[in-house]
């Protein structure tokens, strides 16, 4: 039976975060609010826990979850190459609804799914999520919904879809302030590319990076990659998703986080709404 905590109450919030942190350390699943939609998450470094997260959502390894972090420092430890603009984008838009797909640090002992060597990372601007992440470290987080179903904007909507058997703890942070998916930007190319449009506009991105390639639309031909880009290119997916938000490039528009609410890609966690 799941334990549900009303985070509007200070005592319940403190107890809930402590309980959720313990659950994550055990490899259990928890549902948490983010600044986009609700996410379902677990320990990013527990392959069994991540596999259980994907199974609970009804998703395969081809749609790996994004990773949420509590600080820029935590993110950089997961990333091998931020490209020319990664640091600037983090400093401008984090915490906030921007997911960055980067080449993952190769020495990390984790298994998020078929990430093709990438990781989709985001630092959410939600106090409950940040408190939990500072207790647990990086979490694999996808939108708190069954794959293909609408993302959850409340804890109640998440409970309706996920039930009270697979999830150990629900942190109820009220209604999501902005149920708009995070923008996903791929930094594995020489020029940043938008994999999914979201809360951060391409104009805002260009104000920081200069040149940014917009989201590839149906009917447009995808530009050919160089040999070096082929070696590191990610695929896509949403918490997550946008919450989360995944080793990804795009995913089902309803599955976006934070990671994760979105379109369909496969670079580590790229398609999650969180």
C-alpha positions as CSV (number, residue, x, y, z in Angstrom):
1,X,0.0,0.0,0.0
2,X,1.4,3.4,-1.0
3,X,2.0,6.1,1.6
4,X,0.7,9.6,0.6
5,X,2.0,12.8,2.0
6,X,0.4,16.2,1.7
7,X,3.4,18.5,1.2
8,X,1.3,21.6,1.9
9,X,1.7,20.6,5.6
10,X,5.3,21.3,6.8
11,X,5.4,18.2,9.1
12,X,3.9,15.9,6.4
13,X,6.3,17.3,3.8
14,X,9.4,16.7,6.0
15,X,8.2,13.1,6.8
16,X,7.3,12.5,3.2
17,X,10.6,13.5,1.8
18,X,12.4,11.4,4.4
19,X,10.2,8.4,3.6
20,X,10.6,8.9,-0.2
21,X,14.4,9.2,0.2
22,X,14.6,6.0,2.1
23,X,12.3,4.3,-0.6
24,X,14.6,5.5,-3.4
25,X,17.7,4.1,-1.6
26,X,15.9,0.7,-1.4
27,X,15.2,0.8,-5.1
28,X,11.5,1.5,-4.7
29,X,9.4,3.9,-6.8
30,X,8.2,7.3,-5.7
31,X,5.9,9.9,-7.3
32,X,7.0,13.5,-6.9
33,X,5.9,16.9,-8.2
34,X,8.0,18.9,-10.6
35,X,7.7,22.3,-12.2
36,X,6.0,20.7,-15.2
37,X,4.1,17.5,-14.5
38,X,4.3,14.8,-11.8
39,X,7.1,12.3,-12.2
40,X,7.7,8.7,-11.1
41,X,11.3,8.1,-10.1
42,X,13.8,5.9,-8.5
43,X,17.6,5.5,-8.0
44,X,19.3,6.2,-11.3
45,X,22.2,3.8,-10.3
46,X,20.0,0.8,-9.6
47,X,19.4,-1.2,-12.8
48,X,16.7,-3.3,-11.2
49,X,14.9,-0.1,-10.0
50,X,15.1,1.5,-13.4
51,X,13.8,-1.7,-15.0
52,X,10.9,-1.7,-12.6
53,X,10.1,2.0,-13.4
54,X,10.0,1.2,-17.1
55,X,7.8,-1.9,-16.5
56,X,5.4,0.1,-14.3
57,X,5.0,2.7,-17.0
58,X,4.6,0.0,-19.7
59,X,7.7,1.2,-21.5
60,X,10.6,-0.7,-23.0
61,X,14.4,-0.2,-22.8
62,X,14.2,1.8,-26.1
63,X,12.6,4.7,-24.1
64,X,15.1,5.2,-21.2
65,X,14.1,7.8,-18.5
66,X,15.7,11.2,-18.1
67,X,17.7,11.9,-15.0
68,X,16.7,14.7,-12.6
69,X,19.4,16.3,-10.4
70,X,19.4,18.7,-7.5
71,X,22.4,20.9,-8.6
72,X,24.5,21.8,-11.6
73,X,27.4,20.1,-9.9
74,X,25.5,16.8,-9.8
75,X,24.7,17.1,-13.5
76,X,28.2,17.7,-14.6
77,X,29.4,14.6,-12.8
78,X,27.1,12.6,-15.2
79,X,28.1,14.3,-18.4
80,X,31.3,13.7,-20.4
81,X,30.9,16.6,-22.8
82,X,28.7,19.7,-22.3
83,X,29.6,21.0,-25.7
84,X,30.1,24.7,-26.3
85,X,26.9,25.9,-24.7
86,X,25.9,23.4,-22.0
87,X,27.2,25.4,-19.1
88,X,25.7,28.6,-20.3
89,X,22.3,27.0,-20.8
90,X,22.4,25.5,-17.3
91,X,23.3,28.8,-15.7
92,X,20.5,30.6,-17.6
93,X,17.6,28.2,-17.4
94,X,18.3,25.9,-14.4
95,X,16.5,25.1,-12.3
96,X,13.7,25.1,-14.8
97,X,12.0,23.4,-17.7
98,X,15.0,22.6,-19.9
99,X,16.3,19.1,-20.5
100,X,19.8,18.7,-22.0
101,X,20.8,15.6,-23.9
102,X,24.6,15.1,-23.6
103,X,27.2,12.4,-23.9
104,X,27.2,10.5,-20.6
105,X,30.3,9.9,-18.6
106,X,31.4,6.5,-19.8
107,X,32.6,5.3,-16.4
108,X,29.2,5.5,-14.7
109,X,27.9,2.1,-13.4
110,X,24.2,2.5,-14.4
111,X,21.8,1.1,-16.9
112,X,19.0,3.4,-17.9
113,X,18.1,1.5,-21.1
114,X,19.2,1.8,-24.7
115,X,20.7,5.3,-24.3
116,X,23.3,5.1,-27.0
117,X,25.8,6.6,-24.6
118,X,23.8,9.7,-23.9
119,X,21.9,11.0,-20.9
120,X,19.0,13.5,-20.7
121,X,19.5,15.7,-17.6
122,X,17.3,18.3,-15.9
123,X,17.2,20.3,-12.7
124,X,13.6,21.0,-11.9
125,X,12.4,24.2,-10.3
126,X,10.2,22.6,-7.6
127,X,11.1,22.9,-3.9
128,X,9.8,19.4,-3.0
129,X,11.6,17.8,-5.9
130,X,14.8,19.6,-5.1
131,X,14.7,18.7,-1.4
132,X,14.3,15.0,-2.4
133,X,17.0,15.1,-5.0
134,X,19.5,16.6,-2.5
135,X,18.8,13.7,-0.2
136,X,18.9,11.0,-2.9
137,X,21.3,12.2,-5.6
138,X,20.4,11.8,-9.3
139,X,17.1,10.0,-9.9
140,X,15.8,8.4,-13.0
141,X,12.4,10.1,-13.5
142,X,9.7,9.7,-16.1
143,X,6.2,11.3,-16.2
144,X,3.9,9.7,-13.7
145,X,1.5,8.0,-16.1
146,X,1.1,4.9,-18.1
147,X,2.9,5.1,-21.5
148,X,0.5,6.7,-24.0
149,X,-1.8,8.1,-21.4
150,X,-2.1,11.8,-20.4
151,X,0.6,13.1,-18.0
152,X,-0.5,13.7,-14.4
153,X,-0.9,17.3,-13.2
154,X,-1.9,16.2,-9.7
155,X,-0.9,13.4,-7.3
156,X,-4.5,12.1,-7.6
157,X,-4.2,11.7,-11.4
158,X,-1.0,9.8,-10.9
159,X,-2.6,7.5,-8.4
160,X,-5.5,6.8,-10.8
161,X,-3.0,5.5,-13.4
162,X,-0.2,4.0,-11.3
163,X,-2.2,2.6,-8.4
164,X,-1.0,1.9,-4.8
165,X,1.0,-1.3,-5.3
166,X,4.0,-0.4,-7.4
167,X,4.6,3.0,-5.9
168,X,5.9,3.2,-2.4
169,X,5.4,6.9,-1.7
170,X,3.4,9.7,-3.3
171,X,4.5,13.3,-2.5
172,X,1.4,15.5,-3.1
173,X,2.6,19.0,-4.1
174,X,-0.8,20.2,-5.3
175,X,-1.6,21.0,-8.9
176,X,1.4,21.4,-11.3
177,X,2.1,25.1,-11.9
178,X,2.8,24.6,-15.6
179,X,1.8,21.3,-17.2
180,X,3.9,22.3,-20.3
181,X,6.7,19.9,-21.2
182,X,10.3,20.9,-20.8
183,X,12.2,21.9,-23.9
184,X,14.7,19.2,-24.9
185,X,18.0,20.3,-26.5
186,X,20.5,17.9,-27.9
187,X,24.1,19.0,-27.2
188,X,25.8,16.0,-28.9
189,X,26.0,17.9,-32.2
190,X,28.3,20.8,-33.0
191,X,25.2,23.1,-33.1
192,X,22.5,22.7,-30.4
193,X,19.3,21.1,-31.7
194,X,15.8,21.2,-30.3
195,X,14.4,17.7,-30.0
196,X,11.1,18.8,-28.5
197,X,9.6,22.3,-28.2
198,X,8.4,23.2,-24.7
199,X,8.4,25.8,-22.0
200,X,11.7,27.4,-23.1
201,X,11.3,29.0,-26.6
202,X,13.8,28.7,-29.4
203,X,14.2,32.5,-29.2
204,X,15.3,32.2,-25.6
205,X,17.8,29.5,-26.5
206,X,19.2,31.5,-29.4
207,X,19.7,34.5,-27.0
208,X,22.1,32.3,-25.1
209,X,23.7,30.1,-27.9
210,X,23.3,32.1,-31.0
211,X,22.6,29.4,-33.6
212,X,20.1,26.7,-32.6
213,X,18.5,24.2,-35.0
214,X,14.7,24.0,-34.5
215,X,12.7,20.9,-33.9
216,X,12.6,18.5,-36.9
217,X,9.1,18.4,-38.2
218,X,7.4,15.6,-40.2
219,X,8.2,15.9,-43.9
220,X,11.6,17.5,-43.3
221,X,14.7,15.6,-44.1
222,X,17.0,15.0,-41.2
223,X,20.4,16.4,-41.8
224,X,23.2,13.9,-42.3
225,X,25.5,13.4,-39.3
226,X,29.3,13.4,-39.5
227,X,31.0,10.1,-38.5
228,X,31.9,11.6,-35.1
229,X,28.2,12.6,-34.5
230,X,27.0,9.1,-35.5
231,X,29.2,7.6,-32.7
232,X,27.5,9.6,-29.9
233,X,24.0,10.4,-31.2
234,X,21.2,9.7,-28.7
235,X,17.6,8.5,-29.3
236,X,14.3,10.0,-27.6
237,X,11.3,9.8,-25.0
238,X,8.9,12.5,-21.1
239,X,8.2,13.9,-15.9
240,X,9.5,14.1,-16.2
241,X,10.0,13.2,-18.6
242,X,9.2,16.1,-18.4
243,X,9.2,15.5,-14.8
244,X,12.0,13.7,-16.7
245,X,12.0,13.4,-18.9
246,X,15.7,9.9,-21.1
247,X,18.7,8.3,-23.1
248,X,16.7,9.8,-25.8
249,X,15.6,12.0,-28.6
250,X,11.7,12.1,-28.5
251,X,8.7,10.3,-27.1
252,X,4.9,10.1,-26.9
253,X,3.5,13.5,-26.5
254,X,1.4,12.4,-23.5
255,X,4.5,10.9,-21.8
256,X,6.4,14.0,-21.0
257,X,7.9,15.3,-18.1
258,X,11.6,15.0,-15.6
259,X,11.5,12.8,-17.1
260,X,8.0,12.8,-19.4
261,X,5.2,14.9,-21.6
262,X,6.0,14.9,-25.4
263,X,6.6,13.9,-29.2
264,X,8.7,10.6,-29.8
265,X,12.5,10.3,-29.5
266,X,15.0,8.0,-28.0
267,X,18.1,9.8,-26.7
268,X,18.5,9.2,-23.0
269,X,15.3,10.5,-21.6
270,X,14.8,13.1,-24.2
271,X,11.1,12.5,-24.7
272,X,9.9,12.8,-21.1
273,X,7.9,15.7,-20.0
274,X,9.3,16.3,-16.7
